[in-house]
Amino acid sequence: MLKGLGKRAFQWIVAGLGVWMGIELFTFLSAESLWFEELDYERVFWVRLLTRLVLLVLGLGITGGLTFGNLFLANHLKYGKLDILSRGLTEPLGGRDRWKRNISHPFAQPNLPSPNSYTALNLESLLALVILLSLGISTLLVYYAQVVVDYWHPGSWLLLNSPSVPLGFGLQSSQEILQQMTTDWWQIALLLLFTLAIVVEPRLLYAIAAVLSLFFGLVFSGQWAKVLLFFHPIAFNITEPVFNRDISFYIFNLPIWELLQFWLMGVLFFLFAAVTILYLVSGNSISEGKFPGFSEGQLRHLYGLGAALMGAIALRYALLRYELLYTSNAVIYGAGYTQANVEVWSYGGLALLSGALAIFLLYLTFRKLEPHHFKRLKQSLGLYVALVAIAGALLPFAVQRLIVQPNEIERERPYIERSIAFTRQGFGLDRIDVQLFNPENALTFEDLLANDLTINNIRLWDTRPLLQTNRQLQQIRLYYKFPDADIDRYTLRKTDPESQKSVTERQQVLISARELDYSGVPTEAQTWVNKHLVYTHGYGFTLSPVNTVGPGGLPDYFVRDIGMERQTVQETANDGTLGIANELIRTSIPIGHPRIYYGELTDTAVMAPSKVPELDYPQGDENVYNSYEGAGGVGIGSWWRRLIFAKYLNNWQMLFTDNFTPETKVLFRRNIKDRIRAIAPFLEFDSDPYLVVANTRLYESGITPAEQQFPESDNYLYWIIDAYTISDRYPYSEPTSQEFNYIRNSVKVVVDAYNGKVKLYIADPSDPLVQSWQEIFPNLLQPLDAMPVALRSHIRYPQDFFEVQSERLLTYHMTDPKVFYNREDQWRVPNEIYGSKQQVVEPYYLIMKLPTEVSEEFILLNLFTPMSRNNLIGWMGGRADGINYGNLLLYQFPKQQLVYGPEQIEARINQDPVISQQISLWNRQGSQALQGNLLVIPIERSLLYVEPLYIEAEENSLPILARVIVAYENRIVMAETLELALKAVFQGEEQPTDPIIRPVEDMTLPAVN
C-alpha cells in the first residue's frame, strides 16, 4: 500500500512539474511574441527561438541517444555478480533478473561468452584503471559544468551566444581544470568525491549521462548565432596564405567544426571511459581481487567506441592545423616559421595516423578476435603516443631553438608581414589615410579669425563638471537624474554681430537627458501605484554650448529647466515648455515633446495610460500630470493578456487593480540597452548611447509621411547607439584584451525615447558579417540612407571603436618587419592631469578644418607619443560628416622635429611661477583648483593647446570655470576667457598688459539653489 502511495505521489509530482513548465513556456512565448510584434520584429524572435530550440533538442536528443544506448548495451554485455570462475558459468545476456529465471537450467559452457584471458588484470591494475577512468569522467563533468556556467546569463530568458566555441575536452583542458583546483581545496575534494562515488556506485554514470546531455543541449543552443552564420556565409574575398582559404571559412565555417569536435571529444571520451568502468567492475571483480578479462562482445564494443574516439582525435588534429593561425609568441601573432613549416605538417600527419588507428580499431570491431590483434593494438598505441610526443612537441621545439631563433628576423620576416597586414585588416587600420603633418609654427591672430568656427567650438566644458552642475541646479527633484552628458553638434540660428541678420552655424554642445530614476522616490512613496502608474517618465534635457560661460562661471545653457512661462498673443502660458536662451534657439531646437519613457535609467515596467494621472513635471509646490499617448507598449485590455503579463512580470496586482482602461498598455524592457540587446544579441553595443533632439517630420522631398521611419511619432527625442560586429576568428590578427580580433562599426541603432520604436541601420555595408545577418533577418537591418536626414546629421564616429583602433595602432602602425620585430617605433597614448590626478588622454570631439580640406567638420581626435618620450609623434582623426563618415586620417609629425606633447605642456603650466602660485592660493581657501582636459587643437599647420581651469568648493561641489590656459610655442597665458588668452598669446606686442586675472578674494562661488 505504501509502495502504491509513493508511486502515486511521484506521478502527481511529475504531473505538477509538467503543468508548471507548460505554464512558464506558454507565458514566455506569449509575452515575448507580443513584445516583438509591437516592434514589428516578430520574425526575428521566432527564427532565433526555433533555432535555439532545434539545437537544444538535437544536442539533448543525440547525446542522450548515444550515451544511454551505449550504456544499456554495456549493461547487456557486462558480467553478472556470480563468481564466474568458481561456478564455471556466465550470467546469461540480459543481466541478473534473467539469470534468476534460468538458474535451474544453466547454459552449456560452450554457448556462454567467456573472458579473454589476455585482457585480464590483477587487483592493483584493476583499481588503478578504474580510479583513473573515474577521475577522467569527474574532470570532464567539472569542465563542462564550468562551460555551461560561463554561458549562462541570469538576466536572459535563454542562453546568450558565446563569442567563441569552448575548447574540446582533452589534455589541455584537463590541465587547466587541475591547475585551477590547486588554489581551492574544496574543488579538489569535490573532484575526489565524484571519483569515489563513481567507483563505489557505477550506476551514477547514467545520471552523469543525463547531465552531460543537458549540458551539450544548452551549449549547442548558446551557439545559435554561429549556426545561423554557418548557413549564410559571405565571402571576404581575402585569401589567407597558409591554407589558401578565404577568410569566410574561418569566420563562418571553422567555429561549427570546432563545436562538432567539442561535442565529439566529450561524448566519446565519456562513453569509452564509462563503458570500460562498467565492464571492469562487473562480475564482482573488485571483491574477487582480479578482472578475468573482457568478453568478445565487450571487446567489440570497446573497439567500436575506441574507433569513434580516435576519429574525433583525428578531427581534433586536423582542426589544430587551422588553430595555428591563432597562436601567439613573443614575436608575432599567428603562424610563424615553425608553425607554417613544421607544425602544420606534424598535425596533418597525426590526423592521418589517428584516422588510420581508428580504421584499425573499426576493423577489429568486425574481425574475429585473436590474441595477437590485442598485442598489435598495444604496440600501435605505444608507437602512436611516441609519435605524438615527437611530432607534436619535440620536433617543433627543436626547429624553433636550432633553426629559427639563431636567425629569427630573417626566418620570421614573411610571417611578421602577414601578422601586420591581417591585424590592420581586422581592425580597419588598413583604411587609414596616412599623411605628414609638418608644423610650420606660423599661426597668427588672423589665422584664428579665419578659423573662427574651430575657435568658437573649443571645448571648455567637459562632461564631469557639467554633470555636477546639472545634478545640483537642473535635477529639480530627487527622482530626476542626469546619467550622462554627451558631445554632439547642432546647426543653430544666430545673429550675425556685423549685419544683425539671422545666420546658421554649427555649434558643438553637451546634451544631457533628465531621466526619472524611481529609486530616488522617497521610500514612503514607493507604492505599487506610484511605481507602475504615476512615476512613468523623465522630462526634458539640458543643452549647453561647450565654449561659453554663464553668470558666476557656471555653464551656459541653450535649453534648461522645466515648465517655463512663454508669452503668447493672448496670455502668458505655462505648458511645460523647457527653458530656452532665446527665440533663435527655439527655431533651431525642437523642444515641444520632451517626455522620456525609454532611456538609460528606465528599469521599471509601467502601465499607461490609466485612470491614474501620470506625473509629468513639477511646477512650484505642485505637480502637473499627463497621460501617455504614444505608440509604445503592449495592449492589456483583455483579461487573458493581463493574466499573461501578471505572470510574466511577476506582478500579480495587475489582476486586481481597477485603474486600467481598455487603452492601457504595459511598457516593459524600457532600458534602451536591454531593449536593443533583446532584439539583436548577436551585436556588441557601444557603452555610450547619446540623446539626439531632431524633428524627423522634416521630410525629404519626394518622400511621403507614410514612408518615414517614424511616421506615427509625435516625438523629438531619440537615442542613437553604435553597434559592432565582432569575431575572434580572423586569422593572423592579434586580439585585444576583450579577445576579439575583428571589429566593424556596422550598425547604427535608433530608439524612439517616447514610443520605444527601434530601428537598425547598416553603417558599413562592406562588412561580410552584417551582410550575413541581413540575409538571416532581412527586415531587421535597413540601409543607412533610410535613416531620417535629421538623425543622420548627428551620427558620430564611436569613441569605443576609435579607442580599440587607437590601441592596435600603437604597435601596428609599424609596417616594416624589422622595425616591428625590434619595436623601434612603439607608441603610447599620452597622459594628462585632470583635477589633480594623472590619467590617460581620452579621445575628444572637435569641429575643425583638416589641413587638406576647405571647410570644418566634426572629428574625433586622439594623440600619440613615442613609448619612451613625451613629445607628440602624431594624431589620428575619425571623420563623422557626410560622405566622409567612417574615414580615418593619421597625421604623423617629422621625427626630427620636437612637437610638445600633453605631458610637456602640463609640466610647463605647473612650473610657471605665476600660474602655480595662483592655483596654490585657490587651493588654500576652502576650494580646489581642478585642471580640465588639455586639448591639442590642430589649426592650419600648427598646434594650439587649451586647458580650462575649474574651481570647486569642498562643500557643495559646484565647479565653475575660473580661467582658461592657452599655450602656443613657448608662450603660456592664463586669462579669464579664451578670447583674452588668445589675444594675449597672439597680440602680445600690441597688447603689452598682462591678461586680467581676477583677485582671489573675488572668486566667490555661487550659492546652490
Order of alpha helices (4+ residues) and beta strands (2+ residues): alpha-alpha-alpha-alpha-beta-alpha-alpha-alpha-alpha-alpha-beta-beta-alpha-alpha-beta-alpha-alpha-alpha-alpha-alpha-beta-alpha-alpha-alpha-beta-beta-beta-beta-beta-beta-beta-beta-beta-beta-alpha-beta-beta-beta-beta-beta-alpha-beta-alpha-beta-beta-beta-beta-beta-alpha-beta-alpha-alpha-alpha-beta-beta-beta-beta-beta-beta-beta-alpha-alpha-beta-beta-beta-beta-beta-alpha
